[in-house]
Amino acid sequence: MHHTHIQNYRCPKCGGKLEPGYIAGQWSRLRWCLKEKTKTVFSGKPLKKVPDIWNAPTVEAARCDKCKLGVFSYDN
Ligand SMILES: [Zn+2]
């Protein structure tokens, strides 16, 4: 596993230390969308350039469990 500085980020709300991890999806690619509800895998833009067909889609992330807020890193 590679490590980036995302794990050193602080919570944008409370300034506390963030818990590192990954946001994982199921089956279809993780996408960035401008609306809350989408029905197809074609709306929005994938967060990763190259999909991993053997594993569920993930992006590196860090979250604050107290504020229920998080940041994530993507490459597309
Ligand atoms: Zn917080």
N, CA, C, O and the ligand as a Tripos MOL2 file, in Angstrom:
@<TRIPOS>MOLECULE
protein
  305   303    77     0     0
PROTEIN
NO_CHARGES

@<TRIPOS>ATOM
      1 N           0.8450   -1.2040    0.0000 N.3       1 MET1
      2 CA          0.0000    0.0000    0.0000 C.3       1 MET1
      3 C           0.8760    1.2490    0.0000 C.2       1 MET1
      4 O           1.8520    1.3300    0.7450 O.2       1 MET1
      5 N           0.5330    2.1890   -0.8130 N.am      2 HIS2
      6 CA          1.2640    3.4460   -0.8270 C.3       2 HIS2
      7 C           0.6320    4.4040    0.1820 C.2       2 HIS2
      8 O          -0.5580    4.3110    0.4800 O.2       2 HIS2
      9 N           1.4330    5.3110    0.6940 N.am      3 HIS3
     10 CA          0.9210    6.2520    1.6820 C.3       3 HIS3
     11 C           1.1280    7.6720    1.1960 C.2       3 HIS3
     12 O           2.2170    8.0250    0.7440 O.2       3 HIS3
     13 N           0.1120    8.4700    1.2840 N.am      4 THR4
     14 CA          0.2280    9.8710    0.8930 C.3       4 THR4
     15 C          -0.0850   10.7400    2.1030 C.2       4 THR4
     16 O          -0.4360   10.2620    3.1820 O.2       4 THR4
     17 N           0.0580   12.0270    1.8710 N.am      5 HIS5
     18 CA         -0.1260   12.9540    2.9730 C.3       5 HIS5
     19 C          -1.5820   13.1000    3.4040 C.2       5 HIS5
     20 O          -1.8740   13.7920    4.3790 O.2       5 HIS5
     21 N          -2.4860   12.4600    2.6920 N.am      6 ILE6
     22 CA         -3.9060   12.5910    3.0680 C.3       6 ILE6
     23 C          -4.1230   12.1340    4.5080 C.2       6 ILE6
     24 O          -5.0340   12.6060    5.1870 O.2       6 ILE6
     25 N          -3.2800   11.2140    4.9660 N.am      7 GLN7
     26 CA         -3.4670   10.6900    6.3180 C.3       7 GLN7
     27 C          -3.0200   11.6760    7.3900 C.2       7 GLN7
     28 O          -3.2850   11.4810    8.5760 O.2       7 GLN7
     29 N          -2.3460   12.7280    6.9640 N.am      8 ASN8
     30 CA         -1.9440   13.7510    7.9270 C.3       8 ASN8
     31 C          -2.9020   14.9350    7.9540 C.2       8 ASN8
     32 O          -2.6980   15.8890    8.7040 O.2       8 ASN8
     33 N          -3.9280   14.8720    7.1500 N.am      9 TYR9
     34 CA         -4.8950   15.9690    7.1060 C.3       9 TYR9
     35 C          -5.6650   16.0630    8.4200 C.2       9 TYR9
     36 O          -5.7780   15.1020    9.1820 O.2       9 TYR9
     37 N          -6.1820   17.2520    8.6460 N.am     10 ARG10
     38 CA         -6.9980   17.4710    9.8390 C.3      10 ARG10
     39 C          -8.4490   17.6640    9.4240 C.2      10 ARG10
     40 O          -8.7300   18.0800    8.3010 O.2      10 ARG10
     41 N          -9.3570   17.3630   10.3240 N.am     11 CYS11
     42 CA        -10.7820   17.5220   10.0410 C.3      11 CYS11
     43 C         -11.0900   18.9880    9.7060 C.2      11 CYS11
     44 O         -10.7150   19.8850   10.4610 O.2      11 CYS11
     45 N         -11.7730   19.2360    8.5740 N.am     12 PRO12
     46 CA        -12.0940   20.6160    8.2000 C.3      12 PRO12
     47 C         -13.0890   21.2790    9.1540 C.2      12 PRO12
     48 O         -13.2480   22.4990    9.1340 O.2      12 PRO12
     49 N         -13.7450   20.4970    9.9720 N.am     13 LYS13
     50 CA        -14.7400   21.0590   10.8860 C.3      13 LYS13
     51 C         -14.1860   21.2840   12.2910 C.2      13 LYS13
     52 O         -14.2580   22.3920   12.8220 O.2      13 LYS13
     53 N         -13.6260   20.2160   12.8960 N.am     14 CYS14
     54 CA        -13.1770   20.3320   14.2910 C.3      14 CYS14
     55 C         -11.6540   20.4210   14.4270 C.2      14 CYS14
     56 O         -11.1490   20.7100   15.5120 O.2      14 CYS14
     57 N         -10.9120   20.1720   13.3230 N.am     15 GLY15
     58 CA         -9.4610   20.2440   13.3840 C.3      15 GLY15
     59 C          -8.8090   19.0310   14.0140 C.2      15 GLY15
     60 O          -7.5980   19.0250   14.2310 O.2      15 GLY15
     61 N          -9.5820   18.0170   14.3090 N.am     16 GLY16
     62 CA         -9.0370   16.8140   14.9270 C.3      16 GLY16
     63 C          -8.3250   15.9220   13.9270 C.2      16 GLY16
     64 O          -8.4180   16.1420   12.7190 O.2      16 GLY16
     65 N          -7.6180   14.9210   14.4170 N.am     17 LYS17
     66 CA         -6.8860   14.0030   13.5580 C.3      17 LYS17
     67 C          -7.8660   13.0980   12.8130 C.2      17 LYS17
     68 O          -8.8640   12.6430   13.3730 O.2      17 LYS17
     69 N          -7.5610   12.8470   11.5400 N.am     18 LEU18
     70 CA         -8.4370   12.0170   10.7260 C.3      18 LEU18
     71 C          -8.0030   10.5590   10.7720 C.2      18 LEU18
     72 O          -6.8180   10.2470   10.8810 O.2      18 LEU18
     73 N          -8.9740    9.6930   10.6880 N.am     19 GLU19
     74 CA         -8.7260    8.2570   10.6450 C.3      19 GLU19
     75 C          -8.5460    7.8310    9.1900 C.2      19 GLU19
     76 O          -9.4610    8.0110    8.3860 O.2      19 GLU19
     77 N          -7.3700    7.2620    8.8250 N.am     20 PRO20
     78 CA         -7.1350    6.8790    7.4310 C.3      20 PRO20
     79 C          -7.8910    5.6180    7.0460 C.2      20 PRO20
     80 O          -8.1820    4.7680    7.8880 O.2      20 PRO20
     81 N          -8.2040    5.5120    5.7630 N.am     21 GLY21
     82 CA         -8.8840    4.3190    5.2720 C.3      21 GLY21
     83 C          -9.1940    4.4570    3.8010 C.2      21 GLY21
     84 O          -8.5180    5.1870    3.0770 O.2      21 GLY21
     85 N         -10.2030    3.7630    3.3700 N.am     22 TYR22
     86 CA        -10.5950    3.7960    1.9660 C.3      22 TYR22
     87 C         -12.1160    3.8380    1.8600 C.2      22 TYR22
     88 O         -12.8310    3.2650    2.6830 O.2      22 TYR22
     89 N         -12.5900    4.5270    0.8300 N.am     23 ILE23
     90 CA        -13.9990    4.4660    0.4970 C.3      23 ILE23
     91 C         -14.1460    3.3790   -0.5650 C.2      23 ILE23
     92 O         -13.5250    3.4480   -1.6250 O.2      23 ILE23
     93 N         -14.9530    2.3990   -0.2790 N.am     24 ALA24
     94 CA        -15.1100    1.2800   -1.1970 C.3      24 ALA24
     95 C         -16.5110    1.2570   -1.7720 C.2      24 ALA24
     96 O         -17.4780    1.6220   -1.1030 O.2      24 ALA24
     97 N         -16.6100    0.8300   -3.0060 N.am     25 GLY25
     98 CA        -17.8990    0.6870   -3.6520 C.3      25 GLY25
     99 C         -18.1810   -0.7750   -3.9360 C.2      25 GLY25
    100 O         -17.4250   -1.6520   -3.5170 O.2      25 GLY25
    101 N         -19.2350   -1.0320   -4.6240 N.am     26 GLN26
    102 CA        -19.5960   -2.4000   -4.9600 C.3      26 GLN26
    103 C         -19.9190   -2.4790   -6.4420 C.2      26 GLN26
    104 O         -20.7550   -1.7240   -6.9400 O.2      26 GLN26
    105 N         -19.2760   -3.3700   -7.1320 N.am     27 TRP27
    106 CA        -19.5060   -3.6260   -8.5540 C.3      27 TRP27
    107 C         -19.1030   -2.4810   -9.4630 C.2      27 TRP27
    108 O         -18.0820   -2.5600  -10.1460 O.2      27 TRP27
    109 N         -19.8740   -1.4440   -9.4800 N.am     28 SER28
    110 CA        -19.5760   -0.4130  -10.4720 C.3      28 SER28
    111 C         -18.5540    0.5720   -9.9430 C.2      28 SER28
    112 O         -18.2850    0.6160   -8.7430 O.2      28 SER28
    113 N         -17.9880    1.3540  -10.8330 N.am     29 ARG29
    114 CA        -16.9180    2.2700  -10.4770 C.3      29 ARG29
    115 C         -17.4280    3.4020   -9.6010 C.2      29 ARG29
    116 O         -18.5830    3.8180   -9.6940 O.2      29 ARG29
    117 N         -16.5390    3.8860   -8.7530 N.am     30 LEU30
    118 CA        -16.8700    5.0500   -7.9400 C.3      30 LEU30
    119 C         -16.8420    6.2820   -8.8210 C.2      30 LEU30
    120 O         -15.9080    6.4730   -9.5990 O.2      30 LEU30
    121 N         -17.8440    7.1030   -8.7030 N.am     31 ARG31
    122 CA        -17.9600    8.2700   -9.5740 C.3      31 ARG31
    123 C         -18.2260    9.5290   -8.7630 C.2      31 ARG31
    124 O         -18.7850    9.4890   -7.6670 O.2      31 ARG31
    125 N         -17.8090   10.6400   -9.3390 N.am     32 TRP32
    126 CA        -18.1300   11.9550   -8.7970 C.3      32 TRP32
    127 C         -19.3480   12.4590   -9.5430 C.2      32 TRP32
    128 O         -19.3310   12.5510  -10.7710 O.2      32 TRP32
    129 N         -20.4220   12.7930   -8.8060 N.am     33 CYS33
    130 CA        -21.6540   13.2660   -9.4460 C.3      33 CYS33
    131 C         -22.0580   14.6010   -8.8530 C.2      33 CYS33
    132 O         -21.7580   14.9080   -7.6990 O.2      33 CYS33
    133 N         -22.7440   15.3860   -9.6670 N.am     34 LEU34
    134 CA        -23.1990   16.6920   -9.1950 C.3      34 LEU34
    135 C         -24.6030   16.6470   -8.6390 C.2      34 LEU34
    136 O         -25.1050   17.6520   -8.1340 O.2      34 LEU34
    137 N         -25.2480   15.4890   -8.7250 N.am     35 LYS35
    138 CA        -26.5550   15.3670   -8.0940 C.3      35 LYS35
    139 C         -26.5640   14.1710   -7.1710 C.2      35 LYS35
    140 O         -25.7430   13.2630   -7.3020 O.2      35 LYS35
    141 N         -27.4980   14.1750   -6.2340 N.am     36 GLU36
    142 CA        -27.4640   13.1930   -5.1700 C.3      36 GLU36
    143 C         -27.8530   11.7920   -5.6430 C.2      36 GLU36
    144 O         -27.2450   10.8030   -5.2330 O.2      36 GLU36
    145 N         -28.8550   11.7110   -6.4930 N.am     37 LYS37
    146 CA        -29.3640   10.3980   -6.8850 C.3      37 LYS37
    147 C         -29.0370   10.0980   -8.3500 C.2      37 LYS37
    148 O         -29.3710   10.8810   -9.2400 O.2      37 LYS37
    149 N         -28.3880    8.9700   -8.5890 N.am     38 THR38
    150 CA        -28.1390    8.5480   -9.9640 C.3      38 THR38
    151 C         -28.5320    7.0940  -10.1110 C.2      38 THR38
    152 O         -28.4680    6.3290   -9.1490 O.2      38 THR38
    153 N         -28.9330    6.7150  -11.2920 N.am     39 LYS39
    154 CA        -29.3740    5.3420  -11.5230 C.3      39 LYS39
    155 C         -28.4260    4.5340  -12.4070 C.2      39 LYS39
    156 O         -28.4470    3.3040  -12.3640 O.2      39 LYS39
    157 N         -27.6050    5.1980  -13.1970 N.am     40 THR40
    158 CA        -26.7670    4.4450  -14.1150 C.3      40 THR40
    159 C         -25.2980    4.6270  -13.7700 C.2      40 THR40
    160 O         -24.9220    5.5680  -13.0710 O.2      40 THR40
    161 N         -24.4720    3.7130  -14.2720 N.am     41 VAL41
    162 CA        -23.0380    3.8180  -14.0470 C.3      41 VAL41
    163 C         -22.4060    4.8220  -14.9950 C.2      41 VAL41
    164 O         -21.1960    5.0450  -14.9510 O.2      41 VAL41
    165 N         -23.2120    5.4260  -15.8480 N.am     42 PHE42
    166 CA        -22.6650    6.3380  -16.8460 C.3      42 PHE42
    167 C         -22.7420    7.7940  -16.4320 C.2      42 PHE42
    168 O         -22.1080    8.6470  -17.0550 O.2      42 PHE42
    169 N         -23.5020    8.0930  -15.3990 N.am     43 SER43
    170 CA        -23.5910    9.4880  -14.9800 C.3      43 SER43
    171 C         -22.3700    9.8490  -14.1470 C.2      43 SER43
    172 O         -21.7730    8.9960  -13.4910 O.2      43 SER43
    173 N         -22.0150   11.1140  -14.1860 N.am     44 GLY44
    174 CA        -20.8730   11.5600  -13.4100 C.3      44 GLY44
    175 C         -19.5660   11.1450  -14.0590 C.2      44 GLY44
    176 O         -19.5370   10.7270  -15.2160 O.2      44 GLY44
    177 N         -18.4720   11.2660  -13.2900 N.am     45 LYS45
    178 CA        -17.1380   10.9710  -13.8050 C.3      45 LYS45
    179 C         -16.4260   10.0080  -12.8590 C.2      45 LYS45
    180 O         -16.4040   10.2390  -11.6500 O.2      45 LYS45
    181 N         -15.8380    8.9210  -13.3970 N.am     46 PRO46
    182 CA        -15.1410    7.9710  -12.5160 C.3      46 PRO46
    183 C         -14.0210    8.6530  -11.7430 C.2      46 PRO46
    184 O         -13.3730    9.5600  -12.2660 O.2      46 PRO46
    185 N         -13.7850    8.2280  -10.5060 N.am     47 LEU47
    186 CA        -12.7430    8.8180   -9.6700 C.3      47 LEU47
    187 C         -11.3710    8.2100   -9.9300 C.2      47 LEU47
    188 O         -10.3520    8.7510   -9.5000 O.2      47 LEU47
    189 N         -11.3490    7.0970  -10.6280 N.am     48 LYS48
    190 CA        -10.0700    6.4670  -10.9680 C.3      48 LYS48
    191 C          -9.9550    6.3070  -12.4670 C.2      48 LYS48
    192 O         -10.9200    5.9580  -13.1460 O.2      48 LYS48
    193 N          -8.7550    6.5680  -12.9780 N.am     49 LYS49
    194 CA         -8.5180    6.4260  -14.4150 C.3      49 LYS49
    195 C          -8.6560    4.9730  -14.8440 C.2      49 LYS49
    196 O          -9.3250    4.6660  -15.8300 O.2      49 LYS49
    197 N          -8.0110    4.0790  -14.0870 N.am     50 VAL50
    198 CA         -7.9790    2.6700  -14.4720 C.3      50 VAL50
    199 C          -8.8030    1.8570  -13.4930 C.2      50 VAL50
    200 O          -8.4500    1.7790  -12.3160 O.2      50 VAL50
    201 N          -9.8900    1.2480  -13.9430 N.am     51 PRO51
    202 CA        -10.6820    0.4220  -13.0390 C.3      51 PRO51
    203 C          -9.9610   -0.8850  -12.7180 C.2      51 PRO51
    204 O          -9.2730   -1.4390  -13.5750 O.2      51 PRO51
    205 N         -10.1130   -1.3740  -11.5070 N.am     52 ASP52
    206 CA         -9.5460   -2.6430  -11.0800 C.3      52 ASP52
    207 C         -10.6500   -3.6920  -11.1630 C.2      52 ASP52
    208 O         -11.5690   -3.7100  -10.3430 O.2      52 ASP52
    209 N         -10.5480   -4.5580  -12.1550 N.am     53 ILE53
    210 CA        -11.6690   -5.4750  -12.3820 C.3      53 ILE53
    211 C         -11.7260   -6.6100  -11.3710 C.2      53 ILE53
    212 O         -12.7230   -7.3290  -11.3060 O.2      53 ILE53
    213 N         -10.6670   -6.7800  -10.5780 N.am     54 TRP54
    214 CA        -10.6610   -7.9030   -9.6410 C.3      54 TRP54
    215 C         -11.1120   -7.5140   -8.2390 C.2      54 TRP54
    216 O         -11.4170   -8.3730   -7.4120 O.2      54 TRP54
    217 N         -11.1500   -6.2100   -7.9810 N.am     55 ASN55
    218 CA        -11.5030   -5.7700   -6.6360 C.3      55 ASN55
    219 C         -12.6030   -4.7120   -6.6860 C.2      55 ASN55
    220 O         -12.8260   -4.0740   -7.7150 O.2      55 ASN55
    221 N         -13.2700   -4.5440   -5.5780 N.am     56 ALA56
    222 CA        -14.2570   -3.4720   -5.4800 C.3      56 ALA56
    223 C         -13.5310   -2.1320   -5.6180 C.2      56 ALA56
    224 O         -12.3870   -1.9990   -5.1820 O.2      56 ALA56
    225 N         -14.1870   -1.1480   -6.2170 N.am     57 PRO57
    226 CA        -13.5360    0.1520   -6.3830 C.3      57 PRO57
    227 C         -13.2870    0.8280   -5.0350 C.2      57 PRO57
    228 O         -14.1570    0.8370   -4.1640 O.2      57 PRO57
    229 N         -12.0870    1.3920   -4.8750 N.am     58 THR58
    230 CA        -11.7750    2.1190   -3.6490 C.3      58 THR58
    231 C         -11.0220    3.3990   -3.9820 C.2      58 THR58
    232 O         -10.3280    3.4780   -4.9950 O.2      58 THR58
    233 N         -11.1640    4.3750   -3.1380 N.am     59 VAL59
    234 CA        -10.3020    5.5580   -3.1960 C.3      59 VAL59
    235 C          -9.7650    5.8080   -1.7970 C.2      59 VAL59
    236 O         -10.4530    5.5880   -0.8000 O.2      59 VAL59
    237 N          -8.5190    6.2730   -1.7410 N.am     60 GLU60
    238 CA         -7.8760    6.5620   -0.4670 C.3      60 GLU60
    239 C          -8.6050    7.7140    0.2160 C.2      60 GLU60
    240 O          -8.9590    8.7050   -0.4230 O.2      60 GLU60
    241 N          -8.8220    7.5750    1.4980 N.am     61 ALA61
    242 CA         -9.6180    8.5630    2.2110 C.3      61 ALA61
    243 C          -9.2000    8.6810    3.6650 C.2      61 ALA61
    244 O          -8.4310    7.8630    4.1700 O.2      61 ALA61
    245 N          -9.7070    9.6980    4.3280 N.am     62 ALA62
    246 CA         -9.5310    9.8580    5.7660 C.3      62 ALA62
    247 C         -10.7910   10.5140    6.2950 C.2      62 ALA62
    248 O         -11.3880   11.3550    5.6230 O.2      62 ALA62
    249 N         -11.1960   10.1330    7.4940 N.am     63 ARG63
    250 CA        -12.4630   10.6450    7.9920 C.3      63 ARG63
    251 C         -12.3880   11.0160    9.4690 C.2      63 ARG63
    252 O         -11.5230   10.5480   10.2090 O.2      63 ARG63
    253 N         -13.3190   11.8680    9.8670 N.am     64 CYS64
    254 CA        -13.4780   12.2230   11.2710 C.3      64 CYS64
    255 C         -14.7680   11.5810   11.7550 C.2      64 CYS64
    256 O         -15.8620   11.9640   11.3410 O.2      64 CYS64
    257 N         -14.6270   10.6130   12.6260 N.am     65 ASP65
    258 CA        -15.8070    9.8780   13.0740 C.3      65 ASP65
    259 C         -16.7160   10.7440   13.9380 C.2      65 ASP65
    260 O         -17.9160   10.4870   14.0370 O.2      65 ASP65
    261 N         -16.1420   11.7710   14.5620 N.am     66 LYS66
    262 CA        -16.9250   12.6410   15.4260 C.3      66 LYS66
    263 C         -17.8670   13.5220   14.6030 C.2      66 LYS66
    264 O         -19.0450   13.6620   14.9330 O.2      66 LYS66
    265 N         -17.3380   14.1150   13.5290 N.am     67 CYS67
    266 CA        -18.1220   15.0380   12.6960 C.3      67 CYS67
    267 C         -18.8220   14.3430   11.5430 C.2      67 CYS67
    268 O         -19.6520   14.9540   10.8680 O.2      67 CYS67
    269 N         -18.5030   13.0750   11.3030 N.am     68 LYS68
    270 CA        -19.0270   12.3510   10.1460 C.3      68 LYS68
    271 C         -18.6690   13.0850    8.8580 C.2      68 LYS68
    272 O         -19.4940   13.2440    7.9590 O.2      68 LYS68
    273 N         -17.4050   13.5300    8.7980 N.am     69 LEU69
    274 CA        -16.8830   14.2080    7.6240 C.3      69 LEU69
    275 C         -15.6320   13.4740    7.1620 C.2      69 LEU69
    276 O         -14.9620   12.8050    7.9490 O.2      69 LEU69
    277 N         -15.3280   13.6090    5.8760 N.am     70 GLY70
    278 CA        -14.1270   12.9620    5.3890 C.3      70 GLY70
    279 C         -13.5470   13.6580    4.1840 C.2      70 GLY70
    280 O         -14.2080   14.4810    3.5510 O.2      70 GLY70
    281 N         -12.2850   13.3210    3.8620 N.am     71 VAL71
    282 CA        -11.6510   13.7740    2.6280 C.3      71 VAL71
    283 C         -11.2040   12.5240    1.8810 C.2      71 VAL71
    284 O         -10.9430   11.4850    2.4870 O.2      71 VAL71
    285 N         -11.1200   12.6380    0.5550 N.am     72 PHE72
    286 CA        -10.6620   11.5070   -0.2170 C.3      72 PHE72
    287 C          -9.7630   11.9740   -1.3490 C.2      72 PHE72
    288 O          -9.7880   13.1380   -1.7470 O.2      72 PHE72
    289 N          -8.9690   11.0430   -1.8560 N.am     73 SER73
    290 CA         -8.0150   11.3240   -2.9160 C.3      73 SER73
    291 C          -8.4180   10.5450   -4.1620 C.2      73 SER73
    292 O          -8.8140    9.3830   -4.0740 O.2      73 SER73
    293 N          -8.3130   11.2000   -5.3420 N.am     74 TYR74
    294 CA         -8.6870   10.5080   -6.5800 C.3      74 TYR74
    295 C          -7.7400   10.9300   -7.6910 C.2      74 TYR74
    296 O          -7.0200   11.9200   -7.5650 O.2      74 TYR74
    297 N          -7.7450   10.1700   -8.7820 N.am     75 ASP75
    298 CA         -6.7510   10.4370   -9.8270 C.3      75 ASP75
    299 C          -7.3510   10.7320  -11.1970 C.2      75 ASP75
    300 O          -6.6280   10.7600  -12.1930 O.2      75 ASP75
    301 N          -8.6300   10.9470  -11.2580 N.am     76 ASN76
    302 CA         -9.2470   11.2160  -12.5570 C.3      76 ASN76
    303 C         -10.2050   12.3980  -12.4510 C.2      76 ASN76
    304 O         -10.8250   12.7810  -13.4430 O.2      76 ASN76
    305 ZN        -14.1530   16.5740   13.0980 Zn       77 ZN77
@<TRIPOS>BOND
     1     1     2 1
     2     2     3 1
     3     3     4 2
     4     3     5 am
     5     5     6 1
     6     6     7 1
     7     7     8 2
     8     7     9 am
     9     9    10 1
    10    10    11 1
    11    11    12 2
    12    11    13 am
    13    13    14 1
    14    14    15 1
    15    15    16 2
    16    15    17 am
    17    17    18 1
    18    18    19 1
    19    19    20 2
    20    19    21 am
    21    21    22 1
    22    22    23 1
    23    23    24 2
    24    23    25 am
    25    25    26 1
    26    26    27 1
    27    27    28 2
    28    27    29 am
    29    29    30 1
    30    30    31 1
    31    31    32 2
    32    31    33 am
    33    33    34 1
    34    34    35 1
    35    35    36 2
    36    35    37 am
    37    37    38 1
    38    38    39 1
    39    39    40 2
    40    39    41 am
    41    41    42 1
    42    42    43 1
    43    43    44 2
    44    43    45 am
    45    45    46 1
    46    46    47 1
    47    47    48 2
    48    47    49 am
    49    49    50 1
    50    50    51 1
    51    51    52 2
    52    51    53 am
    53    53    54 1
    54    54    55 1
    55    55    56 2
    56    55    57 am
    57    57    58 1
    58    58    59 1
    59    59    60 2
    60    59    61 am
    61    61    62 1
    62    62    63 1
    63    63    64 2
    64    63    65 am
    65    65    66 1
    66    66    67 1
    67    67    68 2
    68    67    69 am
    69    69    70 1
    70    70    71 1
    71    71    72 2
    72    71    73 am
    73    73    74 1
    74    74    75 1
    75    75    76 2
    76    75    77 am
    77    77    78 1
    78    78    79 1
    79    79    80 2
    80    79    81 am
    81    81    82 1
    82    82    83 1
    83    83    84 2
    84    83    85 am
    85    85    86 1
    86    86    87 1
    87    87    88 2
    88    87    89 am
    89    89    90 1
    90    90    91 1
    91    91    92 2
    92    91    93 am
    93    93    94 1
    94    94    95 1
    95    95    96 2
    96    95    97 am
    97    97    98 1
    98    98    99 1
    99    99   100 2
   100    99   101 am
   101   101   102 1
   102   102   103 1
   103   103   104 2
   104   103   105 am
   105   105   106 1
   106   106   107 1
   107   107   108 2
   108   107   109 am
   109   109   110 1
   110   110   111 1
   111   111   112 2
   112   111   113 am
   113   113   114 1
   114   114   115 1
   115   115   116 2
   116   115   117 am
   117   117   118 1
   118   118   119 1
   119   119   120 2
   120   119   121 am
   121   121   122 1
   122   122   123 1
   123   123   124 2
   124   123   125 am
   125   125   126 1
   126   126   127 1
   127   127   128 2
   128   127   129 am
   129   129   130 1
   130   130   131 1
   131   131   132 2
   132   131   133 am
   133   133   134 1
   134   134   135 1
   135   135   136 2
   136   135   137 am
   137   137   138 1
   138   138   139 1
   139   139   140 2
   140   139   141 am
   141   141   142 1
   142   142   143 1
   143   143   144 2
   144   143   145 am
   145   145   146 1
   146   146   147 1
   147   147   148 2
   148   147   149 am
   149   149   150 1
   150   150   151 1
   151   151   152 2
   152   151   153 am
   153   153   154 1
   154   154   155 1
   155   155   156 2
   156   155   157 am
   157   157   158 1
   158   158   159 1
   159   159   160 2
   160   159   161 am
   161   161   162 1
   162   162   163 1
   163   163   164 2
   164   163   165 am
   165   165   166 1
   166   166   167 1
   167   167   168 2
   168   167   169 am
   169   169   170 1
   170   170   171 1
   171   171   172 2
   172   171   173 am
   173   173   174 1
   174   174   175 1
   175   175   176 2
   176   175   177 am
   177   177   178 1
   178   178   179 1
   179   179   180 2
   180   179   181 am
   181   181   182 1
   182   182   183 1
   183   183   184 2
   184   183   185 am
   185   185   186 1
   186   186   187 1
   187   187   188 2
   188   187   189 am
   189   189   190 1
   190   190   191 1
   191   191   192 2
   192   191   193 am
   193   193   194 1
   194   194   195 1
   195   195   196 2
   196   195   197 am
   197   197   198 1
   198   198   199 1
   199   199   200 2
   200   199   201 am
   201   201   202 1
   202   202   203 1
   203   203   204 2
   204   203   205 am
   205   205   206 1
   206   206   207 1
   207   207   208 2
   208   207   209 am
   209   209   210 1
   210   210   211 1
   211   211   212 2
   212   211   213 am
   213   213   214 1
   214   214   215 1
   215   215   216 2
   216   215   217 am
   217   217   218 1
   218   218   219 1
   219   219   220 2
   220   219   221 am
   221   221   222 1
   222   222   223 1
   223   223   224 2
   224   223   225 am
   225   225   226 1
   226   226   227 1
   227   227   228 2
   228   227   229 am
   229   229   230 1
   230   230   231 1
   231   231   232 2
   232   231   233 am
   233   233   234 1
   234   234   235 1
   235   235   236 2
   236   235   237 am
   237   237   238 1
   238   238   239 1
   239   239   240 2
   240   239   241 am
   241   241   242 1
   242   242   243 1
   243   243   244 2
   244   243   245 am
   245   245   246 1
   246   246   247 1
   247   247   248 2
   248   247   249 am
   249   249   250 1
   250   250   251 1
   251   251   252 2
   252   251   253 am
   253   253   254 1
   254   254   255 1
   255   255   256 2
   256   255   257 am
   257   257   258 1
   258   258   259 1
   259   259   260 2
   260   259   261 am
   261   261   262 1
   262   262   263 1
   263   263   264 2
   264   263   265 am
   265   265   266 1
   266   266   267 1
   267   267   268 2
   268   267   269 am
   269   269   270 1
   270   270   271 1
   271   271   272 2
   272   271   273 am
   273   273   274 1
   274   274   275 1
   275   275   276 2
   276   275   277 am
   277   277   278 1
   278   278   279 1
   279   279   280 2
   280   279   281 am
   281   281   282 1
   282   282   283 1
   283   283   284 2
   284   283   285 am
   285   285   286 1
   286   286   287 1
   287   287   288 2
   288   287   289 am
   289   289   290 1
   290   290   291 1
   291   291   292 2
   292   291   293 am
   293   293   294 1
   294   294   295 1
   295   295   296 2
   296   295   297 am
   297   297   298 1
   298   298   299 1
   299   299   300 2
   300   299   301 am
   301   301   302 1
   302   302   303 1
   303   303   304 2
@<TRIPOS>SUBSTRUCTURE
     1 MET1         2 RESIDUE 1 A MET
     2 HIS2         6 RESIDUE 1 A HIS
     3 HIS3        10 RESIDUE 1 A HIS
     4 THR4        14 RESIDUE 1 A THR
     5 HIS5        18 RESIDUE 1 A HIS
     6 ILE6        22 RESIDUE 1 A ILE
     7 GLN7        26 RESIDUE 1 A GLN
     8 ASN8        30 RESIDUE 1 A ASN
     9 TYR9        34 RESIDUE 1 A TYR
    10 ARG10       38 RESIDUE 1 A ARG
    11 CYS11       42 RESIDUE 1 A CYS
    12 PRO12       46 RESIDUE 1 A PRO
    13 LYS13       50 RESIDUE 1 A LYS
    14 CYS14       54 RESIDUE 1 A CYS
    15 GLY15       58 RESIDUE 1 A GLY
    16 GLY16       62 RESIDUE 1 A GLY
    17 LYS17       66 RESIDUE 1 A LYS
    18 LEU18       70 RESIDUE 1 A LEU
    19 GLU19       74 RESIDUE 1 A GLU
    20 PRO20       78 RESIDUE 1 A PRO
    21 GLY21       82 RESIDUE 1 A GLY
    22 TYR22       86 RESIDUE 1 A TYR
    23 ILE23       90 RESIDUE 1 A ILE
    24 ALA24       94 RESIDUE 1 A ALA
    25 GLY25       98 RESIDUE 1 A GLY
    26 GLN26      102 RESIDUE 1 A GLN
    27 TRP27      106 RESIDUE 1 A TRP
    28 SER28      110 RESIDUE 1 A SER
    29 ARG29      114 RESIDUE 1 A ARG
    30 LEU30      118 RESIDUE 1 A LEU
    31 ARG31      122 RESIDUE 1 A ARG
    32 TRP32      126 RESIDUE 1 A TRP
    33 CYS33      130 RESIDUE 1 A CYS
    34 LEU34      134 RESIDUE 1 A LEU
    35 LYS35      138 RESIDUE 1 A LYS
    36 GLU36      142 RESIDUE 1 A GLU
    37 LYS37      146 RESIDUE 1 A LYS
    38 THR38      150 RESIDUE 1 A THR
    39 LYS39      154 RESIDUE 1 A LYS
    40 THR40      158 RESIDUE 1 A THR
    41 VAL41      162 RESIDUE 1 A VAL
    42 PHE42      166 RESIDUE 1 A PHE
    43 SER43      170 RESIDUE 1 A SER
    44 GLY44      174 RESIDUE 1 A GLY
    45 LYS45      178 RESIDUE 1 A LYS
    46 PRO46      182 RESIDUE 1 A PRO
    47 LEU47      186 RESIDUE 1 A LEU
    48 LYS48      190 RESIDUE 1 A LYS
    49 LYS49      194 RESIDUE 1 A LYS
    50 VAL50      198 RESIDUE 1 A VAL
    51 PRO51      202 RESIDUE 1 A PRO
    52 ASP52      206 RESIDUE 1 A ASP
    53 ILE53      210 RESIDUE 1 A ILE
    54 TRP54      214 RESIDUE 1 A TRP
    55 ASN55      218 RESIDUE 1 A ASN
    56 ALA56      222 RESIDUE 1 A ALA
    57 PRO57      226 RESIDUE 1 A PRO
    58 THR58      230 RESIDUE 1 A THR
    59 VAL59      234 RESIDUE 1 A VAL
    60 GLU60      238 RESIDUE 1 A GLU
    61 ALA61      242 RESIDUE 1 A ALA
    62 ALA62      246 RESIDUE 1 A ALA
    63 ARG63      250 RESIDUE 1 A ARG
    64 CYS64      254 RESIDUE 1 A CYS
    65 ASP65      258 RESIDUE 1 A ASP
    66 LYS66      262 RESIDUE 1 A LYS
    67 CYS67      266 RESIDUE 1 A CYS
    68 LYS68      270 RESIDUE 1 A LYS
    69 LEU69      274 RESIDUE 1 A LEU
    70 GLY70      278 RESIDUE 1 A GLY
    71 VAL71      282 RESIDUE 1 A VAL
    72 PHE72      286 RESIDUE 1 A PHE
    73 SER73      290 RESIDUE 1 A SER
    74 TYR74      294 RESIDUE 1 A TYR
    75 ASP75      298 RESIDUE 1 A ASP
    76 ASN76      302 RESIDUE 1 A ASN
    77 ZN77       305 GROUP 0 **** ****
